[in-house]
Structure formats: structure tokens, C-alpha cells
Amino acid sequence: MTELEVSDPLSTHVVMVGLSHQEAPVDLRERLYVGPHRAREICPRCAEEREAVVLSTCNRTEIYLVGSDVDVATALAFDELASLAGLGGRQLRSVLSVRVDGEAAEHLFAVAGGLESMLVGETQILGQVREAHRLALELQASGPVLNRLFRQAVQTGRRIRSETRLLDWPTSVPSATTQLAESVVGPLDRSSALVIGAGRMSELVLLNLAHRRCRRVVIANRTLARAQELAGRFGAEAVELDRLEDALSEIDLVISCTASAELVLSADEIQRAAAGRGGRPLLLMDIAVPRDLDTAIARIRGCYLYNVDDLARVVASSRVDRRCELTRARAIVAEESDKFHDWLLSLDVVPAITSLRRWADEIRAGELRRMEGKLARLSPQERRQVESLTVQIVNKFLHEPTVRMKRAAAEPAGATYAGAVQHLFALGEEPG
């Protein structure tokens, strides 16, 4: 390799290593969850490479590192995650994702915008991204590169929220359920909900209820332990299935999604519950197949029953508009990630430009000092004119190389340009 060749077009890399609900089941995500206490240990260790931020939620754990060697940074993050999970390398490697530089930025910006969430468009993740960065700053683990990356991620998330209408249209039956519920009973932060069942569909319903900040949530399930597990994760209450009638007296909304082959609630049970509600309306949503709720409930005064087909029609009617909003959101992510990648590439060019200008200015100042005897005969105004003339000459001489290096910074060859300039002008070398 000659002095002008560069083995790696970048000497500063951003590396993301992690997993999410898209690759890993909940039991593995739970083992890899990094709370604030663990983050205080992991961030400083990982920052020994250069910079580190750990982003961990119930749906993802990701370590962002900055370093000069992608393989070293990846191995460091991998070792931390393997230690957390207590798994062998082969088991964990199959579910881990590694993203570098522009891809890492694009991924984080999509995460901050809610595009990678289980509930697409949710806004809670934006605060979690901001908090992960805040903690890394407190621990002095984040530096100039990750500071820019995470601040730009928050900015991207805000742009998606303000420039798109992702939350205006539901993408699934669970999201349509909560949106329709809110249109009927009013803001869910003043309402109470009963979720019957504790399977995957129930989990998505609970996620939507949490996103809309439902005031009170009760989970009923045949197996109480499973209901208690979900209740712990979502800040809800758990009851056994045989206590449904008691729970119905103070509930505004019932969402049923069990795998039962038989009815879970009969019209008679709802009739008895309605008698003790003082005339307050009850909204019931049956999103189970086969259905959980007796169709005769719809004939009970003050009860409003919707089934899965009703909700599927709500989702279908919104698909085209939702698709347009997702396209707009992805375009924002691409635009912002391109900006970050260009900035990252420029990091290796800017020092060369600075060194070149410093070198030229030192020559200019040295020549002026050498001519001090002759310049002393000039008036102060004439001295200032000579100073100004020499500055203009240097600026004109360096203008085109500076512009070309800045343009090259957006390309992988940018560092090669910078290396060539440093070599040709012997920048940073001791005088021979």
C-alpha cells in the first residue's frame, strides 16, 4: 500500500448492534433489557472504544458505538449483549442486527419516528431515545458524533409527528379498536377498559391502550398468572375470568380477544351488569374468531357491540391514506440520514482543510515577518492594505481545493482526497 492509499474511507464509524421485536421473542428481549442501573455500567465500558449510547425498551435493546474499527466496536457490543443474555455466541448472533454509518443513522431515525415500533407511529419511543442519550451524556459516554446522531434522531421524530398524519389512521384491528373506542367513549385518559384474554392480540390491544394513556386497564384471563404478567408490563390490574361481572360495573370499554371456542360473556351476564351501571353506556368490542361475545348483547339498552369485521372495515378504509403517510415519513428519514452520513464523511476532510489553511497562513505570516524591514517604511493604512492583499491571495489560492474537498466529503473517496492533500503539502509532518 502506498502513502496515498487509504485502507478505510472513514476513520470514524457509527456502529449499531442490537435486536428488536422483529427478530427476537419477548423472553429474550426481557433478558436483554437494560435499565438505568445496568446502563450506568455498560455505557462507560463501551465508551472505552470512543463513544456509546444504550437504547433499551420493552421492544428493543441496541448499543450505538463510535470507533475507528467496525469489527472491534461490533465485537465489544456483541460481548456485552451476550453477557446480558447469558447465551452462547451462535444463539445470539442469529437474532442480532449490525448496522454501520448511514444505515445505523437511518435505522435510529426510523426508530425515533415510530416507524420500527410494534405500533407504527407511536410517539413514546421518541422520549425513550431522548432519555437514552441524556443518560449517556450524564455518564460522559456520548461525544460529538453520537450527540449529533441522537439530537438529529429526536429532530427527525418531531418532523415525522408534525409533517405526517401517521396516527390518524389505524393499521391493524387492535389499533382500530382503540381509535374507534376513543371516538365513542371519548379520550381514553378519562376512561377504563377491560381486556379479556392474554394472548398476542391482547398484548397489541394493551400496547394501543397504553399509547392512548387509558386511565385504568383491567386484564381478565383464565390463567391468572399470565394476566398478572401482562398487568405488570402495562401497569394494569389482573382478575380471574370468573370475576368478570364484578369488573364490568366500573368499566367503560370491553375488548375481548381470547382463543376460546365458547362464548366468554353471555347476554344475560351483560344484562345483569348493565342493571348496576346506573344507565352508563358500555362499549363492547369482540375481536376474537370465533366470537367471544353473545350477539344478543347488541339488543341490550346502553350496550354497543362491534365485531372483528366492523373493525377490519375501518382498517381497510384507511390503508391508502396510511400508505401515503408512511411513504412521507420514510422520505423524511432518508433525507435526515443522508445529511448525517454526509456530515460523518466530512469529519476526515475538515482536519485536512484546517491544516492546509493553517500551513498557508503560517507561510504568509512568515514572509511578512521576513520583509519587516521594508514594510516598516509604510504607513499604518498601507500596512493594512498589504496584510489584506496577502490574505486575499491565500484565500483565492485555497478556494478551489477547499470546495473540491468539501464536495468529495460526501463520497467514500473523500478521505483519499484528504490524504493526498496532507501528503502533497507534508501537513502534520516535522520539517525535513
Long-range contacts (C-beta under 8 A, 24 or more apart in sequence): 3-419, 3-423, 4-416, 4-419, 4-420, 4-423, 5-416, 6-415, 6-416, 6-419, 8-415, 9-345, 9-348, 9-412, 9-413, 9-414, 9-415, 9-416, 10-101, 10-344, 10-345, 10-347, 10-348, 10-412, 10-415, 11-68, 11-347, 11-348, 11-415, 12-66, 12-67, 12-68, 12-145, 12-344, 12-347, 12-348, 13-66, 13-67, 13-68, 13-69, 13-70, 13-73, 13-100, 13-101, 14-64, 14-65, 14-66, 14-100, 14-101, 14-104, 14-105, 14-145, 14-146, 14-149, 14-344, 15-64, 15-65, 15-66, 15-67, 15-70, 15-73, 15-74, 15-77, 15-98, 15-99, 15-100, 15-104, 16-62, 16-63, 16-64, 16-65, 16-97, 16-98, 16-99, 16-100, 16-104, 16-107, 16-108, 17-62, 17-63, 17-65, 17-73, 17-74, 17-77, 17-78, 17-81, 17-96, 17-97, 17-98, 18-55, 18-60, 18-61, 18-62, 18-63, 18-77, 18-81, 18-96, 18-97, 19-60, 19-61, 19-62, 19-81, 19-95, 19-96, 19-97, 20-59, 20-60, 20-62, 20-97, 20-116, 21-59, 21-60, 21-118, 22-116, 23-95, 23-96, 23-97, 24-95, 28-85, 28-95, 29-58, 29-59, 29-60, 29-61, 31-84, 31-85, 31-86, 32-56, 32-61, 32-81, 32-84, 32-85, 33-58, 33-61, 34-61, 34-84, 36-135, 38-84, 39-132, 39-135, 39-136, 39-139, 40-135, 40-139, 42-80, 43-135, 43-136, 43-139, 43-141, 44-139, 44-140, 44-141, 45-80, 46-76, 46-77, 46-80, 46-141, 47-136, 47-139, 47-140, 47-141, 47-142, 48-76, 49-73, 49-76, 50-143, 50-145, 51-136, 51-141, 51-142, 51-143, 51-144, 51-145, 51-146, 52-136, 52-141, 52-142, 52-146, 53-132, 53-133, 53-136, 53-141, 53-142, 53-146, 53-150, 54-132, 54-135, 54-136, 55-108, 55-111, 55-128, 55-129, 55-132, 56-132, 57-125, 57-128, 58-233, 59-117, 59-118, 60-111, 60-116, 62-111, 64-104, 64-108, 64-146, 64-149, 64-150, 66-143, 66-145, 66-146, 70-100, 74-98, 101-341, 101-344, 102-337, 102-338, 102-340, 102-341, 102-344, 104-149, 105-149, 105-152, 105-153, 105-336, 105-337, 105-340, 105-341, 105-344, 106-333, 106-334, 106-337, 108-149, 108-150, 108-153, 109-152, 109-153, 109-156, 109-157, 109-333, 109-336, 109-337, 109-340, 110-330, 110-333, 111-153, 112-153, 112-154, 112-156, 112-157, 113-156, 113-157, 113-159, 113-160, 113-161, 113-329, 113-332, 113-333, 114-157, 114-160, 114-166, 115-160, 115-326, 115-329, 115-330, 115-333, 118-204, 118-207, 119-175, 119-204, 119-207, 119-208, 119-211, 120-166, 120-171, 120-326, 121-166, 121-167, 121-171, 122-207, 122-211, 123-157, 123-161, 123-167, 123-211, 124-210, 124-211, 125-157, 126-154, 126-157, 126-158, 126-161, 129-153, 129-154, 129-157, 130-154, 145-344, 145-347, 148-340, 148-343, 149-340, 152-336, 152-339, 152-340, 155-336, 156-332, 156-333, 156-336, 159-332, 159-336, 160-329, 160-332, 160-333, 163-328, 163-332, 164-325, 164-328, 164-329, 164-332, 165-321, 165-325, 166-322, 166-325, 166-326, 166-329, 168-321, 168-325, 169-318, 169-319, 169-321, 169-322, 169-325, 170-314, 170-315, 170-318, 170-322, 171-315, 171-318, 171-322, 172-204, 172-315, 173-201, 173-287, 173-308, 173-311, 173-312, 173-315, 174-201, 174-204, 174-205, 174-207, 174-208, 174-287, 175-204, 175-208, 175-315, 176-311, 176-312, 176-314, 176-315, 177-205, 177-208, 177-255, 177-285, 177-287, 177-311, 178-205, 178-208, 178-209, 178-211, 178-212, 178-214, 179-314, 180-285, 180-306, 180-311, 180-314, 181-253, 181-255, 181-283, 181-285, 182-212, 184-283, 184-304, 185-252, 185-253, 185-281, 185-283, 187-212, 188-212, 188-213, 188-214, 188-215, 188-253, 189-213, 189-214, 189-215, 190-215, 191-215, 191-216, 191-252, 191-253, 192-216, 192-217, 192-218, 192-250, 192-251, 192-252, 192-253, 193-217, 193-218, 193-251, 193-252, 193-253, 193-254, 193-255, 194-218, 194-219, 194-220, 194-244, 194-247, 194-248, 194-251, 194-253, 194-254, 194-255, 195-219, 195-220, 195-236, 195-255, 195-256, 195-257, 196-220, 196-221, 196-241, 196-244, 196-254, 196-255, 196-256, 196-257, 196-258, 196-264, 196-265, 196-292, 197-221, 197-256, 197-257, 197-258, 197-259, 197-288, 197-292, 198-223, 198-226, 198-227, 198-229, 198-230, 199-257, 199-258, 199-259, 201-257, 201-287, 201-288, 202-230, 202-257, 203-230, 205-255, 205-257, 205-287, 206-230, 206-233, 206-234, 206-236, 207-234, 209-234, 210-234, 210-235, 218-247, 218-251, 220-244, 220-247, 221-258, 222-258, 244-269, 245-269, 245-272, 245-273, 248-273, 248-277, 248-282, 249-273, 249-276, 249-277, 251-282, 252-280, 252-281, 252-282, 252-283, 253-282, 253-283, 253-284, 253-285, 254-282, 254-283, 254-284, 254-285, 254-293, 255-285, 255-287, 256-284, 256-285, 256-286, 256-287, 256-288, 256-292, 256-293, 257-287, 257-288, 257-292, 258-288, 258-292, 259-288, 260-288, 260-290, 260-292, 261-290, 263-291, 263-292, 263-293, 263-294, 264-288, 264-292, 264-293, 265-292, 265-293, 265-294, 265-297, 266-294, 267-294, 267-296, 267-297, 267-299, 267-300, 270-294, 270-297, 270-300, 270-303, 271-300, 274-300, 274-301, 274-302, 274-303, 277-302, 285-311, 287-311, 342-409, 342-410, 345-409, 345-410, 345-411, 345-412, 345-414, 345-415, 346-406, 346-409, 346-410, 346-414, 348-409, 348-414, 348-415, 348-418, 349-405, 349-406, 349-408, 349-409, 349-414, 349-415, 349-417, 349-418, 350-409, 351-418, 352-405, 352-417, 352-418, 352-419, 352-421, 352-422, 352-427, 353-402, 353-405, 353-406, 353-418, 355-422, 355-427, 355-428, 356-398, 356-401, 356-402, 356-421, 356-425, 356-427, 357-394, 357-398, 357-402, 359-425, 359-427, 360-394, 360-397, 360-398, 361-394, 364-390, 364-391, 364-393, 364-394
